[in-house]
Amino acid sequence: MCTCEKCACDVLALTLNSLPVYYVTSDAGRQYIQLNSYKKQFETDVEVALMKACVTVKASPNHQQ
């Protein structure tokens, strides 16, 4: 895929927009997101979202070559 700044920003935007938002406002919430099982699942979710975004941008870049 193209590695220009515009495509990289598009990949990041698509990735972040496809992931759920996690706001933590308490110590209990902070402890919950620190659990290893939660971290591993979230890391996997981020990797999958990133790969999907790369495929999307590669198939349809938002600029002229």
C-alpha positions as CSV (number, residue, x, y, z in Angstrom):
1,M,0.0,0.0,0.0
2,C,1.0,3.6,-0.4
3,T,3.0,4.9,2.6
4,C,2.5,8.6,2.0
5,E,1.3,10.8,5.0
6,K,-2.2,11.1,3.7
7,C,-2.7,7.3,3.4
8,A,-1.1,6.7,6.8
9,C,-3.5,9.2,8.3
10,D,-6.4,7.6,6.6
11,V,-5.4,4.2,8.0
12,L,-5.1,5.6,11.5
13,A,-8.4,7.4,11.3
14,L,-10.2,4.3,10.0
15,T,-8.6,2.2,12.7
16,L,-9.5,4.5,15.5
17,N,-13.1,5.0,14.2
18,S,-13.7,1.2,14.1
19,L,-12.6,0.6,17.7
20,P,-14.8,1.0,20.7
21,V,-14.1,4.0,23.0
22,Y,-12.9,3.3,26.5
23,Y,-13.1,6.1,29.0
24,V,-11.9,5.5,32.5
25,T,-13.1,7.7,35.3
26,S,-12.4,5.6,38.4
27,D,-9.7,3.5,40.0
28,A,-11.9,0.4,39.4
29,G,-12.1,1.1,35.7
30,R,-8.4,1.7,35.5
31,Q,-7.7,-1.6,37.2
32,Y,-10.1,-3.4,34.9
33,I,-8.3,-2.2,31.7
34,Q,-5.0,-3.2,33.3
35,L,-6.0,-6.9,33.4
36,N,-3.7,-9.0,31.1
37,S,-6.7,-10.8,29.5
38,Y,-8.3,-7.4,28.6
39,K,-5.0,-6.1,27.3
40,K,-4.4,-9.1,25.1
41,Q,-7.9,-8.9,23.6
42,F,-7.6,-5.1,23.0
43,E,-4.2,-5.5,21.3
44,T,-5.7,-8.2,19.1
45,D,-8.7,-5.9,18.3
46,V,-6.3,-3.1,17.4
47,E,-4.2,-5.3,15.1
48,V,-7.3,-6.6,13.3
49,A,-8.7,-3.1,12.9
50,L,-5.4,-1.8,11.6
51,M,-5.2,-4.6,9.0
52,K,-8.7,-4.0,7.8
53,A,-8.0,-0.2,7.5
54,C,-4.8,-1.0,5.5
55,V,-6.8,-3.2,3.1
56,T,-9.5,-0.5,2.7
57,V,-7.0,2.3,2.0
58,K,-5.0,0.1,-0.4
59,A,-8.1,-0.7,-2.3
60,S,-9.2,2.9,-2.5
61,P,-6.5,5.5,-1.8
62,N,-7.9,9.0,-1.2
63,H,-5.4,10.7,-3.6
64,Q,-4.2,10.7,-7.1
65,Q,-1.1,8.7,-7.9
